Amino acid sequence: MTWSPPATLFLFLLLLGQAPLHSSQAPGTKKLRLVGPASRPEEGRLEVLHQGQWGTVCDDDFTLQEATVACRQLGFESALTWAHSAKYGQGEGPIWLDNVRCLGTESTLDQCKSNGWGVSDCSHSEDVGVVCHPQRQRGFLSERVSNALGPLGRRLEEVRLKPVLASAKRHSPVIEGVVEVRYEGHWRQVCDQGWTMNNSRVVCGMLGFPSQVPVNSYYYRKVWNLKMKDPKSRLKNLVNKNSFWIHRVNCLGTEPHLANCQVQVAPGQGKLRPACPGGMHAVVSCVPGPRFYSPKGKPQHKEPRAVELKLRLRSGAQVGEGRVEVLVNRQWGTICDHRWNLISASVVCRQLGFGSAREALFGAQLGQGLGPIHLSEVHCRGYEQTFSDCLALERPQHGCQHENDAAVRCNIPDMGFQNQVRLAGGRSREEGVVEVQVEVNGVRRWGTVCSDHWELSEAMVVCRQLGLGFANFAIKDTWYWQGTPEAGEVVMSGVHCSGTELALQQCQRHGPVHCSHGTGRFSAGVSCTNSAPDLVMNAQLVQETAYLEDRPLSLLYCAHEEKCLSQSADHMDWPYGHRRLLRFSSQIYNLGRADFRPKTGRHSWIWHQCHRHYHSIEVFTHYDLLTLNGSKVAQGHKASFCLEDTNCPTGLQRRYACANFGEQGVTVGCWDTYRHDIDCQWVDITDVSPGDYIFQVVVNPTNDVAESDFSNNMMRCRCKYDGQRVWLHNCHTGDSYRANAEFFLEQERLRNNLI
């Protein structure tokens, strides 16, 4: 990809009116953060970034009024209290502000009065802390269409297409028809005089379509003229009312919403003048993206490879949303949110086959990436065919960290899938028995789903279809939830989803329904959540730390008890002899938006006397050595010996620690490290012959715990073993560029082998 540096970028943005207005910390203001031993994001030591360096604030004269200004700048509704005398620990570096005095109306802390930057008679024992109300401000850290609209825009609420042709009426989603705009609570049609393809582009983008095509207006004009000649026609009567029309629309084609265009609602001179003399209603024809188009309205399952797209979304709870990642120099990386806005976000959305962006998100709201930050200061004009045509800086600016990763929510077409599934009997709308609508003998009816082979991948599709995010649990026994009485019969069985489908009806399933359990308590159920963890292995660390050890059997009794050695160890003359072990360190990050917790509570954890610890997950990782064609020659596994926060980034407190039967898990942003020198952190290759192999690690291998993205749970390396030494190279996670390019054909063979 070729990126050109922007010239007078911010000036362009101001002229276009597209500078981000709704970031909680707008360009030009000092950034704030909360740091310290607190485990919650809404409390901690208050620090401010000035001249590229983080520093603290002195507690002299600091009151709830100043805390409220700080909390609002951080994106919270208000402050609950403040803390003096370094309650959240003493900071380092300069004390930037002292004797801060705010009126309470300021939008940022640096607008308040103070002694001046760096002018202080305090020590770090006086560092101030803040506790904010956990409720976030509406529109926090994002630029939304609804926030970007002017006074007129707030009244232009929605757009829809009213199909006229019989073929358009049968199509799902509707891609061609008469444009109707909801204005002050009423649907109005738009006069076609002066209507342009730029207008059509904006309408299609709002409806979830990436592009538009010209309409053959001959047939529509013919139908219009026939209705105008009919004195009893309802359309003829409505046309004579100026309230029926939006008079004129003029768009550039880059706007994310019709309300951003120049819109004239009424005729220019007098109320008696016809709103659309000699014209008719505007007609638009849109082109759906590949996921949303086929003759029967079902998406094409064959999607372009990531290596071809050079652009992808990750960790989004819904279709068409996620952290933006780009491919540069054969490596996936993120985008810094500096100058990120709706126009640039819309170019991303359209390239990926969605419509325009309805929200451009800042501050890693959809999770932090792992790896390089490829771009910052992105500036798109809105006409670009691909994101690589936009202007951008190829290196991240000072201050760009993964906590600044940009994300997007795109408009997607209304496929009607949300009305074909429902949850019944749960304590909240996010859980219950799954009831689906299917066609039986030409009649559409509601019924339940057989829970045979019901797993997380199927539950994920249901939650996404309902707009409820990720599946937390796939439930096979739902006797405690009362479903809808008229939907008690099983109408779907043998359901198998890849996890990328837009609706459960698109998954593979039995022809004739066959359910071994029958109806009732064994109907499938789900529990959905809007956020989920995402575990990713640090591939580089595995590559750097791998080595061989010939370990005496006398030191392997505990490991043998926990089945961490190959079967041939059972037949050795213990304690004489040794095993050859391929050892390495692993570092597992949680890059999601929720903590990773064991599926079972501590009452189900298993105590292992030999190593003297609890296993909260019996099989947390698989370690395998495979031949180049995918046959397994050696294997290992790793229980969650102690699932905890080994380390966290600066400012984030460790929440989980296994000592004294503590809670187990991995906090968002933290990582769990298993050093190379602990038991079972190996593959036993005693029986392996020298040669070239693939070394593979799979985290959460049976998908027992829900994650936002399972594609990055697998890590592979090339492995060369000469009988005395071992080399690992080209280590990568399963969603990286090299995995898709080099092992694309092998993946299917490996997956089949594992099954």
N, C-alpha and C positions, 0 to 999 in steps of 0.2 A: 504494500500500500504506500502511496506517495502522499505525504502531508506537507502543505505549504504553510509557513508561518503567517499569522494574520497581521494585516497592516491597520493601525489605528482601530483595533477591534472594538474597544469599548465605545468609541465614537459611532461606529456603525450600529452597534446595538442601541445606543440612545436615539439615533436618527430613526431606526426602525421601530422604536418603542418596545423592544423585546428584552431589555435588561431584566434580570430576575428581580421581582419586587417582593416576593413573599418568603425569601429565606429568612430564618430567624436571626441570622447574622449577615446582614447585607454587605455587599462590597464596600470597603472604605471604613467599616467599623472594626473595632478590636474584637478578637475572638475570645470567648470565655470557655472554661471547662470546670468540672467538679472532679476533684482528685482525692484519694485517701482510702482508708480501710473500710469504708462503707461498701456494702455489696449491692446497693441500689443506685440506679443512674441519677436519681433526683436529689442526692445529697452528697456532700463532700467538701473538701477545701476549695475555696474559690480561687481560680488562677486566670490570668489574663495574658494574651499574647501581644507583645509590643516589640517592634524592631526585630522580629524573628525569634524572640526568646520568651519562654513562659516564665511568669513571675507571680507573686502572691499579692494579696490585698490586706492591709492592716485593719485591725478591728476597732481602732479609734473612731468615735463618732458614728460607727456603723449601726444601723437600726433595721427594723423590718421593712422600712420604706426603701432603703437601698437594696435589701435582699429581694424585694419584689421586682425592682427594675432588672436585677441580674437574672432572676428566674424567667422573667418574660423574654429577655434576650436569648436565654438558653432554650426557649420554646415551650416552657411550662406556663400554666394558667396564672399562677401566683406563688408567693412564698408562704410556707408554714411557720418557719422560725429561722433564726440564725444562731451561730455558735462562735464564741470568742476563745481566745487563748489556745489556739491550735488544737482544738478538740479532734480534728481529723488529721493530725500529724503535722509536723513542721515541714514546710516546703524548702526548695532549694532555689538558688539564683536570686535575682533582684526582687525587692518589694516595690512593685510598680506604683501602687496607689495607697495614699494615706489620707485620713480625714475626709473620706468621700461623703458628700452631702447631695442628696437627690430630692427633687420636688415630688417624684413619684409618677410624673407624666412622661419622663424620658423613655425613649425606645431602647437605648443602649447605655451601659454604665459609663462609657467614656464621654457621654454628654453631660454627666453630673459634675459638680464642682469638686475640686480636690486640691491638694498641695502642688500637683503637677507630676508628670511622669518621673518616677524614680526619686522624688523628694520625700523622704520619710525619716522619722526618728524612732522607728520600730525595729524589733528583732523578729525572727521567724516564730518565736514563742507566742506572738500576737497575731498569727495568721488567722483570718476569718473563715468560717465555714458557713454553708447555706443549706437549708432543707427546703426544697420546693414541693408544691403540691404535685403529685404524680400525673395529674391530668394534663395532657399535651394541649397546646393551642390548636385550634382548627387551622389546617393548612400549614402546619409546622414543617419547615424545611422542604417545601415544595412549591412549584409554580403550577397552579391548577387553572384550567379553562375558566371555571366559575369565578376564580379570584381575578383573572386577567381581564374580564369583560367590563366595559364601561356602563354608564347608566342605561343606555339603550340595550346593551347586551344582556342585562339582567332580565329583560322582558322577552327576549328571543330565547325561548327555553329549549326546544327540541326541534329536530328535523325528522321527517319520515318520507318514504316513497310509497305512493298509492298505486299499485299495479293496475294497468288497463288491459294489456294483452293477456290472452288466456295462458300463454306459455309463462309469462311473468308471474301470474297468480299461482302457478304450480311450483314455481321455483322457491327453494328455501336455501339461503336467505333471499329476500326480494332484492333484486339487483337493478331493476328498471321500472320507472313509473313516474307519476306526477309528483313534483316536490311540494310538500306541505310543511309549513313552519308553525310551531306553537308560539303564539304571541299574546301576552296578557291572558293566558288561560284558554285561548281559542285557537283552533287550527285554521290556518289561512293558506291559500295557494299563492304562488309567485307569478307575476306577469313575466312572460317570456321575452318581452321587448328589451333588448340590450343584454340578454342572458348570454354568458360566455362559458367556454370550457374551464376557465379558471373558477367560475362559480361552481360548476359541476365537480371540480376537483375538491373543493372545500366541503361540499355536501357529501360526497363519497367518503372523504376522510372521516367526517363525523360519524358516518354509519359503519365504519370499520373496513372500508375498502381502500386499497393502496392507489388505485388509478381509475380513470374514467375513459369512455369512448364516445364518439359522436352518436347522436340519435337520428334515425331516419324519421323525420317529423311528418312525412306525408300521411301515414296512417292515422297519427294522432290528430292532425289537422282535419282529416276527413271525418273522424268521429266527432270532433268538436263542432264542425259545421252542421252536422246532422242534428246535434242536440240544440244548437242555437236556432235552428229552423222550427223546432218543436215548441209550440207555445206552452205546453204543459211540463216542459223539462225543468226539473229542480235546478240544474246547473244554470239554465238561462236566467232564472230568477235571482240566483246567488250572484251572478256576474254583475248584475245591475246595482248591487250593493257594494259600496267602496270598502266596507268592513270585511269583504270576502278576500281582499287582495293584500299582498305585500307588493308595493308599487314597483320598486326597482332595487336590485342588488348589484354591487360592483366589488368584486374580490380580486386580489392579486394572485390568488392560488396558493399562497403560503400560509394563510391564516389557519389556526387550529380549530376555529369555530366561526360559523356564519356571522355571529354577532361582532366579530372583529372586523368585518367588512363594512364598507359604506352601504347603509341600508336606508331606503326611503319608504316609510310605511304608508303614507297617504299622498295623493296627488299634490302637485305644487301649488295650483291656483284654485282655491275654492273647493268646497266639499261637493259641489254638484257636478264637477268635471269627472267623467268616467276614469276609473283607476287604470284600466288597461284597454284603451280604445284600439280596436282592430287586432288585438293580440289574443293569446290563449295562455293556458297554464304552462309553466316551464316543465320540461321532461328531462330526466337524467338517466343515464345508463352507466353503471359502475362495473368494475372488473374485480372480482374477489381474489384474495390470495390463494395459494395452492392448498392450504389446509382447509379451506372453506368452500371448495368448488368441486363438483362432479355433476353429471346429468341428474342424479337423484338427490343432490344436495348433501352428499357425504364427502368429507374431505379425502384428499388423496393421502394414503398412508406413507407413500414413498416421499421422503423429504430430502432436500439437498444435504450433502454432507457438510459438517461444520467447516471442513477444510476449504470448501468452495464458497461458503457464505462470507467468511472473514468477519462475521458479526453474529452475536448471539445474546440472549437474555438468560440470566441465571437466578435461581432462588426466588422466583415470583410465586405467590400463592395462587394466582389466576393465569389463565391463558393471556398472552400479550402483555405481561408485566415481568419486570426483573431487573437485576443489575446488568448494565451494559458492558459487554466485553468484546474487544476487538483483537484480531490476529495480526501481529506485526512481527516480522523477522521470525516466522515459524513458532511464535509463542503467544498464547492468550494472555491478555492483560486488561486492566480496567481503565476508566476515564475519570479524571479529576473533575469535580463538580463546579470549578470556577467558570463563571459565565454560562453555565448550562441553562438552557431555556426550552420552551415548548417548541420552537421552530426547529432547533437541532434535534430534539427528541422525536419530532414528527418524521424527520428524514430516516432515523433509525427504524421507527415503526413501519413506515411504508416499505423500506427495503426488505423487512422481514415478513411482508405479506399482510400487515395489519393496516388500519387506517391511520389518521393523525393521532398525535399524543393528546391525552386528556390530562396528563400530569407529568411534570418533570421533577424528579425527586433528587434532593441533595442529601449529604451527610450519611451515606451508606444505610439508608433506611431499609433497603431490601438485602442487607447483609454485606459484609466486607469480603473482598476478593483476596486471593493469595497469589503472589507473584508480582510482575512489574505493573506500574502505572504508566501506560503507554502515552496518553494524550492529556493535555489540559488546554484551557482557553479555546474550546471548540466553538466555531462560528459557522453555522450553515445559513444560507439564504432561503432555503425552503424548496428550491427547484431541483436540487441535486438528485441524480438517479441513485447514487450510492453514497454512503456515509464517508467513504474515502475521498470524495470530491470536495468535502468541506474543508475550510481552513482550520488549522489547529497547530499548537506547539507540540513537537514530537517528544519532548521531555517534560516531566512534571514540574510545575512551579515549586518554589520554596513554600513549604507549608502544606503541600499535597501529600496526604497519607491515605491509607485505605479507609480511614474513617471519613474521607471525602469522596468515596466512590459514587458515581452518578448512576441513577436508575430511571426507569420510565414505566408508565402505565399507558397502554395504547387502547384506542377504540377498536372493538372487535365486532363482527356482524352478529346480529340476533338470529341464531339458528333455530330458536324455539325449543332447544334441548332442555332448558331449565324447567319447562312445564311438563316434561315427560318422566320426572322422577321426584320423589318426595320422601321425607322422613316422618315416621309416625310413632307416637308413644313415648318419646324421649322427654327428659326433664327440661330440655331447652331445644331451640330450633337447630342446634348443631349436632344433635344425636337422635338415634331412633332406628326403627326397622326400615329397611330400604323397600320402598314400593315403586314399581316402574309401570309405565304405560306401554303396552305392546299391542300389535294387531293380531287377533286370533280369529281365523275364519272371516277375514274382511271387516271385523269389528274391533275397535280400539277399546281395551279394557285394562284396569289396574290389577296388579297382583304383586306377590312377593318374589324374592330371589332365593334359590336354594343355596345353602351355605357350604355345600361340598366344594372344597378347593377355594373357598373365599379367603383372599389374602389382602395385604396392604395395597398392592397395585390396583386391584379392583376397587377397593374402598377409596383410593386416591381419585379415581375417575369420577366416582359419585360425588365426592365433596367438591371437586372442581366444577362439575356439571351444575351443582346447586349454587355455585359462587361462594362457597364456605371455606375455601382454602385447601389445606392439606388434611389427609386422614391421620388421626391420632391413633385410632385402633380399628381393626377389622374384626367384627364380633360375629361369632358363629352360633351363639346360644342366646336368644333374645326373649326368653320366657317372661322376663320381668317388664317387657315393653308390650303394651297392647296396641296392635296395629289397627288399621281401619277395617271394620267388619266386612265390608263389601269387597275388600282387596285381600282376602285371606288365602286365596288359592295361589300355588306356585306357578308363575308364568314364564320363568327364566331359570335355566339350570346350565351347569357346565361352563360358567362364565370364566373366560380367561382374557385379561387385558394386558397389554404391554405397558400401560401407564400413561401413554401419550394421547389416548383417545379423548375426544371432546364429550362423549356421552357413552353411557354403559351399553346402549343399543348398538354401538359400533364395535364392541368387543366380540371376540369369538364366543359362540355358545352352542348348546345342543339344538338340533332341529326339533324333534319331538322332545318335550320336557321329560327329564328323568331325574328324580331326586331320591336318593336312598333314605333320607330322613323323613320325607313327606312334608306336610305343612306344620304350622304351629311353632313350637319353641325353637326350632332349628332354622328359622328364616334368617337371612343375612342382615346384619346391622352395621352401622358405622358411628364413629364419634369424630367430628371434624374440629380443626383448629386453624386459626389464621396465621400462626407462626410455627416454625419447626426448626430443629437443629440441622446442621449439615456438617458431617465429619469428612475431613480431607487429610490424607497422609502426606507428610513432608517427604517427597520422593528424593530430593537432593541429599537429605540426611541419611537415608538408607544407603544411597550410593557411596557416600563418603565414609561410612562407619563399618561396612561389611568386611569380615575377615574369617579365617578358619581357626578352630581350636580343637585339639585332640584332648577330650576331657575324660579323666579316669571315672570308671563306673562307681567307685567308692563315693564320688561327689554327686551322683545322679539318682539317688534313691527317691528323693521327693519328686523330681521331674518324672521318673519312671512311674511313680504312683499316680501322677496326674496325666499320664499317657502323652507325654511330650517327646517320646522317643519312638523310632521306627519299631515295627513288630519283631524284627530280628534280635532286638535287645532282650526279648523275653527268654531267648534260648542261650544266652551267654552265661559264663561261669562267674556270677557275681561274687565278690566285688572286683574280680580280676579282669583286666582289659580296659578298653576305652571306646568312646564314640567320637566320630568326626562331626563337628557341628559348624554350620554356616551361621555365624552370629552377626547381629546388626542392631542398631538403635532405631526406634520408631518414635515419631512425634506426630500426634493426631490432633489437628486443630478443629475447633467447632466454629465454623464460619456462618452458621445460620442465624436465626433471630429468636431462638428459644434454647434453653439449656438441654443438653443431652442427658437423659436420666434412664436408669434401668427400667425395663418394662414391669418387673415385679418389685413389690415392696420388700423392705428389709426382713420381714417375717419369712420370706421365701429364699433368702440368700443362704448359700451353703458354706459352712465352716470347713476349712481344710487344715487339719491339725499339723500336717507335716510342715507346710509353709506358714502356718498360723495366720491366716487371713480369710476373709469372706470373699466368695465369688458372687458378685451381683448379676453377672451375665456369664453363663458357662462357656459359651463360644463367642468371644468378642472379635477375634480376627482369625483368618485362615492364612497360613504360610505354606506355599507350594512351590516345588520345582518341577517345571514342565519341559518336555521335549519341544522342539520347534514346531511340531505338528499338533501339539496340545495334549499329549499323553502325560499323565502324572507319574513321576519317578520317585518323588519324596514329598512328604507333607508334614506340616506341623500345625498346631492351633494354639491360640492364646485365650485363656479366660480373662475376664476383667479382674486381674489380681487385686487391683485397687484403682477403681475408676475415679480419678480426682483431678483437680486443677494443679498440675505440676508447676506451671508458670502462667502468668497473665501479663498483658502489656501494661505499661506505666499508667497508673490512674485507675486500674480495674482491680478490685479486690478478689482474692481467691474465695470461692464459696464452698467448694467441696473438698473434704480431706478425710481419708479413711481411718485415721488414728482414732482409737477409742470407739470403734464401731460407729464412726461418723457417716454422714450422708455421702453417697457416691454419685458422681456425675461430672460433666464438663461444662463450665459456664460459657456463655456466648463470648467469643473473642479470646478465650483461653485455650490451653492445649495440655494434653496428657502425654507424658514422655515415659517410654519404657526403655531403659538403658540396655546396652548390649550385654552387660555382665550379670543380668538377672536370669533366673531359671525360666526356661521355655521360650526365651527370646531368641529363637533359632529355628533352623530346619536341620534335622538329622540326615546327613548325606553319606553316612558310613557305607551304604550299599550302592552308591551312585558311581558309575564309571566316568572317566574324564570325557569331556565333550562340551558342546555349546547348548545352552538351555535358556529357558525363560523363567525368571524368578518372579513370583506373583504374591501380592498381599491383598487380601480383601477384608475391609473393615465392616462390621455389622453384616456378616455374610448372608445370613438368612433373612435380612430385612425385618428383624423382630421389632426394632425400634423405628418409629416413623422419622423420616428425614425429608427435607425439601428437595434434595437432589441425590439420587442413588448412583448417577453416572460417574461420579468422582470417587466412589468408595473403593475402586480397584486400582492398584498400582502395579506396574510391571517394569522389569529391567531385563536387559540382555545379560546373560551370565556365561562366563567362560571358566571352566574348571579343568586344570591340567593334572590333577591327581595330588598336587602339593599346594597349589595356590588357587585363589579364586578372584575374579574381577567382575564387578557389576558396572554396567554402563548403560546410557540412554534410559535412565529411570524416569518414569512419567506416570501421572494419574490417568485414569481411563478416559477422561474428557479432554485431555490435552491434544494439541495438534499432532504430535508424533504418534499417539495412540491411534488416531483416526487415519493417519496417512500410512503408517508402516504396518499396523496390525489390523487394518479394517477387515480383511478377509479372514484373518485368523480368529477374530473375536467370536464369530459364530461357531467355529469349531471348538474353541475353548469353552464357550457357554454350554454347548451340547455335551461336552465331556464332563463338565461339572454336574449337569443334570443327571 
